[in-house]
């Protein structure tokens, strides 16, 4: 029995560790192309999805050119040209590789010459006049897109700063309120009030985050904007919504750990002539310290990783906030907004960001643990 | 006895009825949803479509996870060939420039004004370029609202901008996500999804943004009258979308590959949405085309929801395309 119990607990602990490692490894593997592409400069680069023209790449440019030159003859013959085109594709794989960027990376417009050229002839046949303008316009786009070689630069600084700012602000708003609630519930309020209020607070913790997001977007954001100015989605709104979301966690955990203070200790303090404030400050808080800090760490973890609610109210704009009421963006929000539509390098960049978030959370939590919970000797 | 008969009948019907699954663009979702409902009550055949976004639609159908994929961004014929897909357009919709200026309710925007606003060159509402066509504009900062998620709507809107403005084309081009110049000036905010943008416009006075017409209508947003390619001003209405769609120039020869924004006449910011089919699954493709044939035959669903059905000649072409590929 004893050994079975030991083994079971050992297995469950190992499972968690294994899952954690596998998440880390998967994130790293998927992020690898992006890490190779952007390196550590990613951490300090504030540009996101900005196209930069690049000196011609040796691998890509010849094939692009060949596709362009091959495309020109296909425009002149009329109906049969598609068949010719087919062969072209079947033979030269390079061509397809270039044209296929749509599925592979999805990055650029690169509306390629041949397609439009073919379709233009068709317009000419369908809409007799007035098609000329469109043709020239289309050609313009094509030439521009194919002639210059661009590279899309991603930098993670704005979301990283946004994540840290929202978390710090949310903790700043939430900690005093949560402590107040906990003290009220465990020390001050009579049982008849403490019970229902306690249940109400735990209920708040059970509300799905998307509801906070909706509430923030439609009601709370405009309210904050009307009081503090600025727009209805901003850093301030996001931090406040985050604070509201983490208060119940902190409050109920803190209350529980405060409740574990033995009555003997409190009563002897009162007997020594201590006031209520002194008892809470000098007896309850020191006794419940570990639990309180644990609750803060949990809340911090939640604030760092909160996605849905923040996605609605933070604004999703890749700029540094100059004031509290400016919109910005955080790492989980970038992930939620871009994940469904990304592939290729832009997907790898998202994994890189996720990896960074993972590391930030790890660093913050372990720092908090070691710093606040070390045993004083 | 009667009961048993009716039961066996019901069973045999349900045995004949089939189910197909699709995923992709959210832009045509309201129309698909309504059509699916009617199609089911008429034929007992089930069509499932989940609005996950164009990118997912393309990816999922390319991997053959679904029977058809929806995309707002057409794939090039070469790509289609490589991925062994067929493609055809289903409906056309408009993208509206929705705005919120408390004192103005009939905003008219010239091409130069739109270009200036998106490029961040026009910073205040009473700028002469806007004031040319409007009266009583306040001296307030313009807040530009855009999508925060990657989206086909952004792609179509920026494609329109690329065709209209050379400066935009050189600097930004048409993409699903853009780092908007107005953001850098601190005058930009973003919303998640069409309803996020609508909510942001509604709750922030002096803002303007681009929203799917159907969503703008649903949210009672004020929509600007926009200068068309031929210089005339065109209000965002299904009639004007249809006028533009007539110049779409779809052709079966290249699998209907065409981005239709900025037509010669009619409302300029329009977009078609497409369906992708796996080429080798002839039997399921036939079911899919049966469903979309139903959609083509019931234009009133699209019109009622603020979309535009395809012009008749395009529908004929699509049907011929199906017949030619043997999937009708």
Interface residues (C-beta under 8 A of the other chain):
Chain A: X47 X48 X49 X50 X51 X79 X82 X85 X86 X89 X95 X96 X99 X100 X102 X103 X106 X107 X108 X109 X111 X112 X114 X115 X118 X119 X120 X122 X123 X126 X127 X130 X131 X133 X134 X137 X140 X141 X144 X145 X217 X218 X221 X222 X225 X231 X232 X233 X234 X311 X312 X315 X316 X317 X318 X319 X322 X326 X327 X329 X333 X336 X337 X338 X340 X341 X342 X343
Chain B: X52 X53 X54 X55 X56 X58 X59 X62 X73 X75 X76 X77 X78 X79 X81 X82 X83 X143 X148 X149 X150 X151 X159 X162 X163 X166 X169 X170 X172 X173 X174 X175 X176 X177 X178 X179 X180 X183 X184 X186 X188 X189 X190 X191 X192 X196 X199 X200 X203 X204 X207 X229 X247 X249 X251 X253 X254 X257 X258 X259 X262 X263 X264 X265 X313
